[in-house]
Amino acid sequence: MIDKFEQWIARHSREYKSVTEKEKRFRIFEENMKSIEKFNNDGAANKSYKQGPNAFTDMTIQEFQATYTGYKAHYKSSSTINSTLFGNNNKALKKSIDWRQHGVVTPVKQQAIAAFSTVGAVEGVYKITTGKLVSFSEQELVDCLHPDGCGRVGDMKEAFKYISEKGIFTEQQYPYVGKAGKCRTGPNLVKISGYSGFSNGSNLLMEALKAQPISLGINSRAKGFNHYSSGVYNGGCGTNLLEITILRLLTIVS
């Protein structure tokens, strides 16, 4: 197990302040790996996803939750969808839709905060609107939503509001660095013109989803969520923390 731990350290460029800290992290890593292996071996054929070592494998579940969770699900659900925003409502709804197959989704990022979910929706609508798939800047939201330096973006509504008022840079212009920094301002590429929220189970959700990718938050406190590796996650998602935020319109800033 120590060899796996050393390989994991090299892969994730992890550094520890002392030998004592490294030993502590190894013990946590070892326990997490036992849990991962047990999950993957017990009834694996009936599971749609796998667990595995990732960037959080040297953290306890309490540390993971304290560091990477914090979505504020307080946005009330909308009751209607404007057909001019989401297309023809008379079209039959599909049972499923995979926007990746339509080429409107950028590669997977480390989506640890609401900024990533928000930006993903903007990227999808920008592709649908312009035909260009562009990665936008989560770092701008991290730096500019909380200029006091806390760097926590726990509310998609807050992030959408910022983009509607200020616009947003591209990822190339304002790359992600994984920590809060000084807010940069300047001529941003796009602004959005509106957004709506829909609670879990809303019959309006698929109506919106057929028109564009959406932004959502789930309860990542479910057991084993922090060990996700691949596949379609079908573990516990909770009910109290799930809220959907739908992007409406896009304005190209010239």
N, C-alpha and C positions, 0 to 999 in steps of 0.2 A: 504493500500500500504506500510505503514511503516513496517508491519510485514514481507511482502515479501522481502523488502529491507534488513531487519536484517537477514533473512534466507539466502539471497543471499550473504551477507557479510560473514556469517559463512561458507558457502559452498566454497567460493573462498578465504578464509583466508585474506580478505582485511583489511588493517589498514589505518586509516587516521590521519594526523598529528594534526588536531585540530577539534573542534566542527564545526567551520565555513566551513572547507573543507568537513566534513561529510554532512552537510546540502546542500552544493553545489552539491555533488555527488548524494544525494537523489533526488534533483530536476531533475537532468539529467536522473537518473534511472527512475523516474516517467514518464517523457516525452517519453523515449524510450519504456517503457512498454505500454503506450497508442498507440504508433505507431505499436508495435508488435501485440497487440490485434486487432487493426483495420485491419492489413494485414491478419491475420489468419481468421477473421470473414467475410471479404469481398470476396465473391466468392471462398471460401475455397475448394469446390469440384473440381474446375478447376485448382488448383495449385498443382505442383508436390513436393513442399517443404514447410516446416513450419519455421516460425521465433520463437524465444524464448529467454529468458534471458540466457546470456553466460558470459564469462570472460570480455566482453567489454561493458556490459550494463550500467556501470556508466561513460562511456566516450562519449563525443560528436563525431559526425562523423569526424569533423576536427582533433580531438585528435587521433582517431583511424587511420586515414589516415597518419598523421604525424609520428605515432609510428610504425605501422605495414605494411605500404606499401613502395615500393621503388625498385621494380624489374626494371632492366635496359634492355629494349627490343631493343638491338642493334645488335643482332647476325644475320647475313645474312643466308638465307635458303640455304640448300644444294639442288642440282639439281638431284642427283642420289643416289641410294642406292646399295651398294655392296651386291650381292646375297650371298657371303660367310659369310657376317656379319648377315644378316637378314633371312637366310633360302632360300627356293625355291620360287622365285618370280612368278613362273607359277601357284602356287596354287590359287584357287579362293578365293577372299577376303570375309570374313564374314561381315554381316551387323553390327554386334556388337560383342564385346568380353569383358568378365568380368574376369579379372585376379584374383579376389578374389576367384572365384569358382575353380581356379587351385591351390590355396594354396600358392601363391607367394607374397602375400601382408601382411605386418605386421599390427597390430592394428593401428587405427587412432591416430595420434599425433596432438599436437597443431601446425599446419603448418603455422606459422606466417611469416616465412622468407624462402628464397630460399633454405637454407640448408636442410630443410625437404623434399622438392620436389626432390632435387638432391639425397639425401640419400635413398628415397623411390625407385628410379629407380635402384640404386645400389643393394638394398636388393632384388628386384625382379630378377635381372639378376644373383645374387649369388645363389638364390634358384634354378633357372632354370639350372645353371651350375653345382652345387654341390648336389642338392637335400636337402639342409639344409636352413631353414628360419631363418636368423639371423638379429637382429636389429643393425644397425650401428650408429655411433656417430655424431649427428648434432653439439654437443658441441665442438668437435674438429674443425669443420669448423668455428664456431663462434669465438673461441679463436685464431685460427692460421691463418685465412685468413686476419684478421686485428689486428695484435698484438699491435697496438696502443691503443686498448681498446674500439673502437667504437662498435664492436660487430654486425655490420650490414652486412648481407649476402644478397645482392640484385641481384645477377647475378648467374644463374645456370652454365653458361659457366665457370665462375671464379672458382666455387666450383668443377666442373668436372675436370678442369685443375689441381687443387690442388691434387685431389685424384689420378689422373694419374701420378703425380710426386712423391707424398709423401705416398700415401696409406691412409687407414682410420682405426681407432680403432672400436671395437664393442661398442655398447651402454653400455654393462656391464662394460667394461674396462674404459670408458670415458663418464659417464652419463650426461644427460642434466640438467642444473641448472637454465636456464632462464636468464642468464646474462653473459657478457663477463668476462673471467678470463685469467689466464696465460696459454700460449700454452704449451702443453705437447708433447714430442716427444718420439719415441720408435719404436719397431718392429710392424708395422701395419699388419692387416690380409690380406687385398686385395688391389690391384691397378686396375684401368681401363686402357684400351689401346686406347680409342678413344671415340669421341662423335660427333654428327652432329645436326644441328639446322634446323627446318622446320617451316615456318610461318603458321599462321592460314589459313585454306582452302587449304593447299598443298595436292595434290593427292597422295603424298608419305606417308602421315601420317598414314593411315590404314595399309599400307605395313609394316611400322615399328611396329605399335601397335600389329599386329598379332604375332610378334615375341617375344615381351616382354613389360612389363610396361614402361611408358614413364614419363618424367618430363615436367611439363608445368607451365606457369604463366598466370594468367588472371587479368583483370582489377577489382580489389577489391574495387574501388571507386564507383561502382554501388550502387544506393540507396537501403538500406536494406540488403546488403551483410553482414555487420557487425553484423546483428541480426540472421544469419542463425542458425537453430537448427537441422533439420533433413530432410531427403528426397533428391531428386535429384534437385540440384539448376538449375533453368532455367531462372534466371533473366538476366539483362544486363551484358554481359561479355566484351563489348568494342571490338575494332578492332586494335587500335594503339599499345596496350600494350601486345597483345597476341603473344607469341613466344613459340615454342616447342623445347626442347632439348632432343635429343635421345642418349641414352647410347649405345655404340657399344660392346666392348669386355671386358672381365674380366680376370685378371691375379691373380691367387692364389699365395700369397707370402708365401713361406715356411720358 
